Amino acid sequence: MKSIKVGMIGCGYWGPKLARNFHEMSDAELSWVSDLRLDRLKQIREVYPNVRVTQNYLDVLASDIDAVVIATPVSSHYPLAIESLKAGKHILVEKPLAATVATAKEIAETADTLGLVAMVGHTFQYNSAVNKVRDLVKQGDLGRVYYINSTRVNLGLFQPDINVIWDLAPHDISIMLHILGTDPLKVRAYGNVYVQRDRKIHDVAFVSLFFPEEVLVNLHVSWLDPVKIRKITVVGSQKMLVYDDIADDKVMLFDKGVEMLPTSDSVETYHLSYRNGHEHVVPYEWREPLRVECEAFLNWIKYGQPSPSNAWVGVRVVQVLEAAQKSLLNGGNVEVI
């Protein structure tokens, strides 16, 4: 089958990484790149001299490309995605899919109606370490999952148009949906604005997700922490697990736990049994997640193999984000998703 011709709209922070991957793949041809800034287009031409560049994204849509990668600010995802689909192009949209549930659903429905691929860049669904965590949870190695704590903090990058929940939490929300295999029922969020006070853009937030079977997930996201942390702790009834995306040993399994003894039926006989067993590194085969994501996009187009981060998964993530935003602005009240 012929190479898939790919065009890109947006070449800021994440765009060059996507451009590199599609340029390096044998079954893809990076043909067009569009951005409003001439300096970014100049860099693209210097690295990829055969790629056509333009400040007008309509040039990309009018070309003979097969697919469009959209890596622009969130507010532009919806109009660009709809225009691309109506131009007959498959789309890969960076996270989150759209700024509202209604517009995210319209993107997914339009793609289905036109028979085109619509995929979201939830890169952690293609991360080998995250998939190992999912496998351990699914296989029951941890027993019943009690709760999960996730920390995604660093100093910056501050966004001018979206708050820290919409910027950082899509990663963790997509991870939770992926490893738990279900959606949260309710959400509660609270945080504060410290830096961009004139714009009222929250730079720190705490989000609690309430999943079925009493699984509690807590997310801490911030642009104001001195140390970059990307860590998820999963606590189960039998074992516990830590996934640290920055560490060399990314997945650690702990044979630790606590349980109440059967004889603990009164104050006098109340006893707990603590288990402090071994801990070990969980092995897995590593590949660059973004490359795997790009391959999944091409395989869906070429062979009809649906991606795990299809547009409807993107809708589910936006549903959680929208409910969290509502809670954030109403004093941290619990919102039903």
Secondary structure, 3 states (H helix, E strand, C coil): CCCEEEEEECCCCCHHHHHHHHHHCCCEEEEEEECCCHHHHHHHHHHCCCCEEECCHHHHHCCCCCEEEECCCHHHHHHHHHHHHHCCCEEEEECCCCCCHHHHHHHHHHHHHHCCCEEEECHHHHCHHHHHHHHHHHHCCCCCEEEEEEEEEEECCCCCCCCHHHHHHHHHHHHHHHHHCCCCCEEEEEEECCCCCCCCCCCEEEEEEECHHHCEEEEEEECEEEEEEEEEEEEECCCEEEEECCCCCCEEEEEEEEEECCCCCCCCCCCEEEEEEEEEECCCCCCCHHHHHHHHHHHHHHHCCCCCCEHHHHHHHHHHHHHHHHHHHCCCCCEEC
